[in-house]
Amino acid sequence: MAYDLRKISSLDDEQWTSSLQNDEDKHGLVANDTDEHHDSVEPSSRERSDLSFSYALRKVFSREPDVDSKEAQPLSYQYEKPETHHDDQAEHIEVDGRALAISAAVVDEGQTTLDGAYKIRKAKSCPISPLYEEQSKQKKSLFGKRRRKNAVATKSNDNSMRKDEKKLQKQASDDDESTQCITAANSYADNSYFLEEERQDKSKKRWRDPWVITLIVLVCLVLGMGAFASAYFLPEMLGKADTAQGYDEIVYTPTDISVSPSSGNGTSIIFYAMADAPYTDHERENIMPYQIKNLSSSADFLVHLGDLQDAADGCQESAYQAASAILKQSNIPVFVIPGDNDINDCADFEHGEEQWTKHFRHLDKNWDHSFFVTRWGKLEESFAFLKHRILLFGLNIVGGSPHSDSEWKRRHTEHLHRVKELMTKLKDEYDVAVLLAHASPSSNHADFFEEEDGLASFVKEIGKPFLHLHGDDHVWAESEGAFDVDNYMMVSLDCGEIASPIKVEIDTTKENPIKISREDTNLEVECCKEGWPWLNNEVL
């Protein structure tokens, strides 16, 4: 067949015309210049095969000789397939105005060959007759049934056809464009339709595979996010659910506290308070050592309200160690309460806990003092003691944003429970209560201070003077009647860089027992320089 293709393609116009005439005479094609259709002549099987191939070639090369111009012209081809046909029913083809009658079986086989040849020709980028595009729209319905019938047989030949195709492509590289088309048509005319289907299947697979991979990746991402959420957020959610059940669900051992023995005049306490220092090397090396050195040894203790370093510097152990060393130079006992920069704001929360515990836990035990201290909390960082009818609380209530909502909620709930317990149990043992903590109260602390059963409403119910000292804001502020409670005085301390520790004197024998002074001469106190509350005026 390849030989025939090459031979036929080399014919000149006169030879081509003669070949076509012989085909018509030999196989029953009857030319007529009128529109009449003649009876078909049924060729033999061999003749019909030859005719089918010749019929295909005529379309592939789209040539019809013109005697005058001697140039190849496009073949005008029209074919109308009847609704039904049989092998003995003639089909009618009009070629350049000439009516040709040919057996339907011959046309059917020829059309199959033609379709395959066109596909190979198109795949090889050979020139294609404009009429092919219109014909291709009808080919699926014409050969759809035959495809299913021969699909199984074709599949077994796929591998060999691929090898042949590569071989032919290599051979065709030495020929010109028309030779490549003829070689491809010769080898794959009968099977090209199925090869095209295989290419389409591969094309669909190429489109399908990325979608499958994308789907797998998305599933893996969802599973990974679910695992992450389970590891980090589920405990938080469970913690919130637990605490949402109310205070009664949390069981505490009773808070034991003893009255500290009297000292001095037996009716008063003097202490210093400071916060938010040291943050810088200058504060560590100069400011804070000077402030600690100048504290009066007549005071009972010093309390640091937290933030002994800046978490933005990485919560380095050297910062904790330096602050601890400075405080240990004090002539009076020192109590330390955590600030948000000490633990909560550290990138590694556990590291912050470890460093605070190592350098500040039970720091007051470095001195001999007479306070009977009750402690609680994970690190025993919160405490209380009662002395000279003054009840003091040092609580781990920090500023910043919660590292864990559930942990904050649980801690606030425990503190509130213990404060209420002690203030109720010791109601007849104290005249003034003092709260020492780091945080400036905000919405993050509403559960402790402002809710219906929070601290503020409880202090109002008790009715005794209540002093609340805190850091966090770094500037001085006085809030008399905080939370709309007349007997609640809240004071915000300067940071250590601005001012020295404040001095607090509480004498329960006086009508206005609480007196506060800022040790630096240029700093004034409005509320309490002469004592608070003003029992002989409008406050109580």
Secondary structure, 3 states (H helix, E strand, C coil): CHHHHHHHHCCCHHHHHHHHHHHHHHHCCCCCCCCCCCCCCCCCHHHHHHHHHHHHHHHHHCCEECCCCCCEECCCEEECCCCCCCCCCEEEEEECCEEEEEEHHHHHHHHHHHHHHHHHHHHCCCCCCCHHHHHHCCHHHHHHHHHHHHHHHHHHCHHHHHHHHHHHHHHHCCCCHHHHHHHHHHHHCCCHHHHHHHHHHHHHHHHHHHHHHHHHHHHHHHHHHHHHHHHHCHHHHHHHHHHCCCHHHCCCCCCCCCECCCCCCCCEEEEEEECCCCCCHHHHHHHHHHHHHCCCCCCCEEEECCCCCCHHHCCCHHHHHHHHHHHCCCCCCEEECCCHHHHHCCCCHHHHHHHHHHHHCCHHHHCCCCCCCEEECCCCCEEEEEECCEEEEECCCCCCCCCCHHHHHHHHHHHHHHHHHHHHHCCCCCCEEEEECCCCCCHHHHHHHCCCCCHHHHHHHHCCCEEEEECCCCCCEEEECHHHCCCEEEEECCCCCCCCCEEEEEECCCCCCEEEEECCCCCCCCCCCCCECCCCCCCC
